Amino acid sequence: MFLNTPESVNSLTNMVSLEDLARKEYEVEGRRLKPSKVWKVQPKGRKGFVMALFKTPDGKTVRKVIAKVDEQGNIIT
């Protein structure tokens, strides 16, 4: 891969962003849903996680951990 190709920088560095995770569908309570909100939770100097908020068709709101975060803040899927 070369830097002048039309591929994104994220694919060159193999890093995942919160926007990439927000576009994916996840299995939640037997359904494939896209998250309505995604955020990173990381206490200072510790491993963290990426939390997502889902709205089910029956009106219920569900939280789910969708990825892990290392000590440097990089998202691990």
Protein Blocks (a to p, Z undefined) as FASTA:
>chain_A
ZZkbcbdfklmnopacfklmmmpccdeehiacddfbdcddddehiacddddddddfkopa
cdddfbdcdfkopacZZ
